[in-house]
Amino acid sequence: MPRNALKEKLSRGETVFGPFMNCSYGAFIEIVGLAGFDFAIIDMEHGPLSVETAEDLCRAAQGVGLDPIVRVRKNDAPQIQRALDIGAAGVQVPQIETRKEAEAVVRAAKYQPIGMRGISPYTRAGDYTVYGLEGFTDRLNEEQMVIIHVEGVRGLENLDEIVQVPHIDVIFLGPYDLSQSFGIPGQVNDPRVVKGMEEAVVKIRAAGKAVGTFAGSPEAAHRWMNVGVQYIAVTPDVGIFAQACRELLAQLKG
């Protein structure tokens, strides 16, 4: 498995950027890497992608030096294990609301002595045993990242306990689901959402973890960077394409 440059950048305090990927065409994720992004989130929660497609997208990403993160559909040990077995640089797990749920993510994502991830070296993450078996579980425990979403009022209420769970690299604050939890779906700039996220950033950083969030515009990205968010997820590939189409058509008709 390639060295995890994304994890190293975060440990140095750098800010990293990457889009969500909903499209199965490998050229799109290659272009993301060639354009200079740090990571891409292969979205198996909202996107239509299969595991086989996600594995091929991991290959395409890593071929151009881009770290692929796989977002699974839910906090489910088999889904987490499979996302990591296909060679992703990390797994991203939505809707974490309690310390117990966060601990379950780590248990599923890490081998002993940290967790209980099932072992098979005959995977892309294990280099199919080509380089031998010695130390491969320790290497993957160290290299592959664990990212959890806190995106509801209950998660914010339990954040003091969630941030104490070891071996979580990034806590991702989901503004859209958080707005829905507040009963104002889609209103991500509402003061209640913004205040809840800003307070969460302080707690997460104080616990020594990186903070992530989604930014739908460069202005939103800069705002969250200024309060300490390092892991910035941006508009999905389909949104980037849609915007480019609108702008091109407007220029053609203008």
N, C-alpha and C positions, 0 to 999 in steps of 0.2 A: 504493500500500500504506500502511496506517495506521502512524503512529509507534509504535515498539516501546517501550511504557512498561515492560514487564517487564525489558528489558535495562537501562533507565535505573535502575530500582529496585535491581537487583543491583549496578550500578556505584556506587550510593550506599551500599552495605552493608546494604540492607534485607533482611529475611526475607520470602519470598513463598510463597504456598500455592496449590495447585491439585489437583483430583482427576483421575484417569484417566477417560476417557469411552469406554464400550463401546457405548452406545446410539445409534441412528441418528436418533432423534427430536430435532429441533432445539430444542424447548422445554427439554429437559434442560440443554443447554449454555447457553442463555439464562438459565435460572434460576441456574446457577452464577455467571454474571457479575453478575446482578442482586443476588445474595446477597453480593457483595463479594470473591470470590476474585480472585487476580491472574492466573491462567493456568489452562488445562485441557490435558491431554495426550490428544489424539485417538489412540487406541491401535489401530494397524494391525498390531501384532505378535501380541497375544493376542486382540484383539477381532475381530469378523466384518466390519468396515467396509470398504467399497469406496472407491476414490479419489474417485468422484463424490460419495459421501456425505460423505467427509472435507472436500471443498471446500465443500459446503453448511454443514457444521458450522463451518468457518472463518468463513463469512459471518455465521452466527448469532452466533458468539462476538464477532466484531469489532463487530457492531451494538450490543452492550451494553458495549463497552469492555473486553472480556476478550481476552487474548493467547492464541491457540491454538498449541500445539506438536504436531507430528505425529511419533509414534513409528513408525518403519518396521520391517519385519520383520527386516532384516539389513543389514549394511554392504555396500550395493549401490548403485552410482552412479545407475542409472536410478530406483530407488526414492527415493533422497535428492533427486534433481533434481525429481521429480514432486511430492514432499511440499512443496518450496519453491515450485514453480511455481503450485500452487493457492492460494498466498497465506498460508501459515502464517507465524507470527512466528518459527518456528525448527523445526529437525528434531532428533529424539532417536534415537540409533543404539545398539542393544544390542550386548553381547558384544564389547567392544574389549579386546584382550589385549596388543597390542604398539604400539610407536611407529609402525611402518609402517602398521598398520591405522588408527591415529588420523590419520595424514597422509592416508590415502586418503579418509577422511571429509571432511576440509577440502578436498581437491582436488575432490571431487564437489559440495560445497556452495557453493563460491566461484567467481566468475568471475575471469578474468585481471585483474590480474597475480598474484592469490593462488592461484587454482585453475584447473580446466578444466571448470567447469560449462557444459553446452551452453546456447546462447543462443537464446531465442525471446521477443521482447517481447509476443507475442500470447497472453499468459497473464494470469491474475488477478493474479499478482505484478507483472507489467509494466503493470498497468492497461489491458491490451488495446490499448496505444499511444495511448489517449485523450489523455494528457498529453505525448505526444511521447517520443522515444527518448533524448534527450541526458541522459547521466549516470545512466541507470537501473541499469546494472550496478554502478556504484560505490555507489549508494544501497542496493541490495539487499545488496551485500557488507557494508555497514555495519549495516543494520537487522536482517537475518535472523540468528538465533542458531544456533550449533552446540553440541549437547549430546551427550556420549558416555557410555555406561554402562561402568564397570569393575565387573565382577560375578563374578570368578573369581579363584582363587589365582594363576594365571599373570598376570592383569592386575595384581594387587597386587605381584607380584614385579617387574614391568616398569614400575611406576608412576613411578619416578624419571625414566625416559625419556619416558613418555607425557605427563607434565605440562609438558614442555619444548616440546611442539608448539604453535605459535602459532595464533591465531584459533579456539580452542576456548573457549567461554564458561563452560560448566558441565561438571564431571565428576560423573556420577551414580553413586553406590555402591548397587548392587542387593542388598539383604540376603538375599532369598530365593534368588536364583541363587548368591550367595556361600555360603550355608549348604549348598547342594547340592554346590558345588565342594569344600567341606570334608568332604563325605561324610555330612552331617547335615541332609538336606533338611527345610526348614521350621523349623529350630531357630534362628531369627534372634537370639535372646537368648543363645545359647551364647557363652561367654567368647572362643572363638576367632574367632567372627564379629565380636563387638563390638570386640575388640582390633584385628583387621585393619582395621576401618572407622575406628576412632579414629586409628590411625597414618596411615591414608590421608588423613583430613581435614587433619592437620597438614601433610603434604607438598603437598597440592593448594593449600591456602591460602598456603603459603610461596611457591608458584609464581605467585601472583597471580590464581588462578582461583577461581570460586565452586564450592561443593560442593553436590550434591543427594543426596537419598535418599528412600526410601518410608517413610512412617510410618503404621502401621495403627491408631493411636489418638492422641488428644491427648497422652497421657503420653509416648508414643514420640517424637512431634514435639518436645515440649519438651526431652526428653533430648538429641536431636540438635542442636537449636538451641543448647543450652548449650555444645556443643563446637565450634560454628562452622559448622553446616550452614545455608545460606541458602535453598536451593530445595527446598521440602518438598512432595513428592507424597503425596496422601492417598488414602483408599479410593475405588475406582471408583464411578461412578454406580450400577451394579447393586448394589454392596455397601451404599451409602448407603440405597438403596431397600429392600434386604433387612432392614437393621437397623431402619429406620423401621416396616416391616411387623411385625417381631417385637415391637417395643416397643408398637405400637398394639394388637396382638392380646393381648399380655400384660395391658395395661390394661383391655381390654374383658372379658377373662376373670377379671380380678383381683377 
